């Protein structure tokens, strides 16, 4: 999470401005009011960030809660969180590939294939469970490598490669499953236990929240100190504390609410950890910077000496591996793999989640957190409609409409960004 | 002007030859874009590469930058025979290029663009503070008029983008800097800034290759002018030698002393005989 430096140094030495605040043309935003004005200006400039999805989520939750009071119950939200993990993990991979301005349409099939490999390897062929899990993940990585090589060597559009993969790997999934069609994974295996039964103890969940907030605050504070030492504008201690308090509320309240029933599932926690880890890789490492650069202007990235092919390869591999992991989580939660694993709306839900969460289809713009936000929206709609006993037909149409809306917002904000000179 | 810290001047003695290209040729299909081109660049020297449109300036520069590897000929850089097959090769050798189309990432901010491909890291993660601090030092040294280094490139003007692109070429301590029409899109003051900047590069011992159509700029900063015409060498002029004027260079560019430019100048200004 990068810290925007909208609030100038409060203790700038003897009235002199920090090195990055000296230009007279720069609009100075002081204090919390200034931060708010800067925020409004950013939104008007088309830099919407997570705002549309947060507003959308609030509306969706309000509507479903009004229609069915069970919707926001702790039990239902625990279920919702567990439903998010599998497709959310797939969506995380989609975020990566979208950042490059490419697409992977085969994540559903790859996740289904991975479910099939887990079930067949573990149950029918008697592989050790860990071996089956690793084999499924490795298969995902190999598929990604294959896509990446096709893309970088032959320049085939990723849309076409992965559309072929969508069909091809669905076929492979059916072949692996054989004539049985559906294979149950034993309930007492650790992977099913992990996906269905394992929840964080209450004390541990609060401890994790506390540690997260402390880590965030410590990191913000050291960053501000380093900026001050370098004579750059920095966040004041007050605003760091305010941010920490906000984060504490955002994390502690849902944790408390989920803890009223079963609590925070380990599978959901795994998804959260993956999101935070990917965000770290994307924003704090040279690899992440290269991903954004390639997505923004591939020629500029190439001339800057970035090994563009490696970036493409790494991203395609990660996307397919995340898809495989998502398939494993889905199979474990269902305790079965069958011919429809990874089929139906898995593909579209994963892509929709990434776009709804705010990752641009045009490349170079987005965040790992959009996978989290987007999948919560998608699963909220799905869960709410299920509670209203509406069937798949309505769910598909509404999810389709929400995706369309998200894409329209993406395109519109791109246009106003161009008008406001924010690229 | 202070030297920006962390961006030391190259470790080459002044007036040592850093680049010798011999017999470079390159064709695109049936078009022979370069034929037997020779080019020398010495440390602490500004070489202007001039020629009409289609003379092969950009192709030659792209051969040096690793964008189009040449078909034939040899390149000797810092005393070694080298092949430059990719932009990364060129950068690793110490050849920095500012292309005419600048090649900046619109979605990234100024700091990210400056350090793209050469990011500073602490403990494996990006050193944003260090990069921002050095960016400011470098931009101040270049008297750059950039209001904030944390705004996306998309919101900068043409001149500001040029400044960012030139500043970027200095990060990574190149021995040689190639500037492709750096002043083409700039205002009067910014052109002067860029020319000052080119002189500063020379003082620091960089070899500079400057492509320009603007004779005033060329004569103002270049030590030597290399003329290309239709993909071949067509003369080398030592600026400051007697007889080296705008007209003699233009004559070499167009291939004749009697050409459209001199005739036009003579018509306009018959007494002086055509000062361009």
Interface residues (C-beta under 8 A of the other chain):
Chain A: X2 X4 X5 X19 X20 X23 X25 X26 X223 X226 X227 X230 X231 X232 X284 X285 X286 X289 X290 X292 X293 X295 X296 X297 X299 X300 X301 X302 X303 X304 X305 X306 X307 X364 X365 X417 X418 X420 X421 X422 X423
Chain B: X65 X67 X87 X88 X91 X92 X97 X99 X103 X104 X105 X106 X107 X108 X112 X116 X117 X118 X119 X121 X124 X125 X126 X128 X129 X130 X132 X133 X136 X145 X146 X147 X148 X149 X150 X152 X153 X154 X155
